Each structure stands twice: as C-alpha cells, then as structure tokens.
Amino acid sequence: MATSVMVIDDDRDIRFVIRMNLEAEGYDVHECADGAAAVEAIGTTMPDIIVCDIMMPGIDGYGVLEHLKSTRETSHIPLIFLSAKGSDREIWEGWQSGADYYLTKPFDPDELLTYLRYVESAAGLTEA
C-alpha cells in the first residue's frame, strides 16, 4: 500500500510540483490549499505524512502542527515544514515546534524526496 502524503500549501504551483514528484515515486498525494482545510481533512484522510507550508492565510503551519499533535488519533503523524522562512531563528522555531523535518523554499524536489523517505522510514512506514 502506498504511503499517503498530505501537501498543505497556499501556492497551487508548489502543490503541483510536489504532487507530480511524489506521485512519480508511488506516493498517494492529497492536497489542501490552506490550514483550515487541512485541519478539517486530517481526521478523515489520516495521511501517513504531512508536508506543510508555514505562512498561509487563516490557520498557519504552526496551527496545523498544534492541531495535529493535540489529538491522540493524529499525534503520531510526522510533519515536514516546507517554508520560505529560512533564517536560522525561523528554522530553529520550526524544529522547536515539533516538526519532524524542516526544508526551505526554494527547494529541490529530490531533497524533499530524500527527507520524506527518511521520515517515512523513521515512522516505520516502510518495510525493512
């Protein structure tokens, strides 16, 4: 069964690039255009991994992460931040917030795949 990845980003082009690259590697991809839609969808979709932007209208990436970690049913889902917030302080805040990984935009799709596979393995989603 394919690992499901929820991609949360208000930039349609970023979602498209991520979707095309992940689907080419066999991932099942779900998209949300903002944090509010993601918070609503997470409980029913139950993705294996989430790739999330931080700066979005309404509920930002930190709000999505807080919601994710606040419920027993979803607290185990790994989250990778993919954000234009790239200063050392901002990256440190992302790590401190509980994200499993933090990548900055612009990003290399191969780098995202590498970190996604790492998080997938660490979460026990792949066969040994």
N, C-alpha and C positions, 0 to 999 in steps of 0.2 A: 504494500500500500504506500502511495506517495506521501511524503511529508507535506503538510499543508502550511502555507505561509500567508499571513495577512499583511498586506502592504498598506500603510496608512500615510498618506501624503496629500497635501492640497494641490500639488503640482501634477497635473494629468500626464505630462510628458515624462516625469520621473517615474510615475507608476507604470507607464507603458514600457519604459526601458527595463525596469526591474521585472515586470511580468514576462516580457519576451525572453530575457536571460534565464529566469528561473524555470519557466515552462520548458525551455530547450533542454534543461538539465533534469526534467522529470518531476519538478515540484508542482503541487496543486496550489494555485495562487488565488487569493481573494483580495479585493481592493476596497478601501474606504477613503473618501476624499477629505475627511476631517475627523477630529477626535470624538465628536458626539456620535457620529455614525458608527465609529469603531466600538465605542463603549456599548452601544446598543447591539452590535453584531457579534462581539466576542463571545457572549454567553451562549448564543445559538450556533455559531460557526465552530467554536472551540478549536482555533488554529493550533498547530504544534509549535510554531514560532511566529513572532511578530517583528516586522521591520517598520519602524515608526519615525517620522519627522518630529521635530520638537516644536518649531514655530508654525502653528496653524491657528486659524480663527476659532473662537469658541474654546473648546477643550484642547489644550496643547498636549504635546507628547508626555510631559510630566504628569498631567492629569490622567492620561490614558494609563500610564505606568502605575500611578497610585490606585486607580480603579482595579487594574489587573491584579495587583498584589494584595488588595483588600478583601478579596473573597477566596475562600478555600478552594472552590472549583477551578479558579483560573490562576491562582498564585504561583503555580508551577510552570506556567508558560514563559519561556525565555523571550526577552525583548532586546532587539538591537536598535539603538538610536542611529539614524542616518540624518545628519543635520548640517546646515551651513554654519552653525555656531561652532567655530573652530579654534577659539583661543584656549590656552592651557586651562584657564579658570573654568570656562564653559564645559570643556571636556571632563574636567575633574568633577564638576557638578553632576554631569550625566552619569559618571561612574558611581558617585556617592548616592545618587537617587535610587540605585538598584538595577540599572541596566546591565544586561549581560555582555554587551559589547557596544562600542561607540565608533562610528565612522563619520568622516566629514565629507561634505559636498564641496566641490565636485568629487565624484567617486569613480573608481574603476570597477565595472561590473564583475571582473574576475576577483578583485579583492573582496567584494561583497560575498561572492560565492564561497571564497575561502573561509571567511568568518562565519558564514551561515552553516557551512559543513562542520566547522569546529563546534559551534553552539549545538548543532544537531547531534553530534557525537557525544558531547558533554551531557546532554539531556537524555541520552540513551535512546534516541530515536532511530539510530542506525544499527544494523546487525554487525556484530564483531567480525 
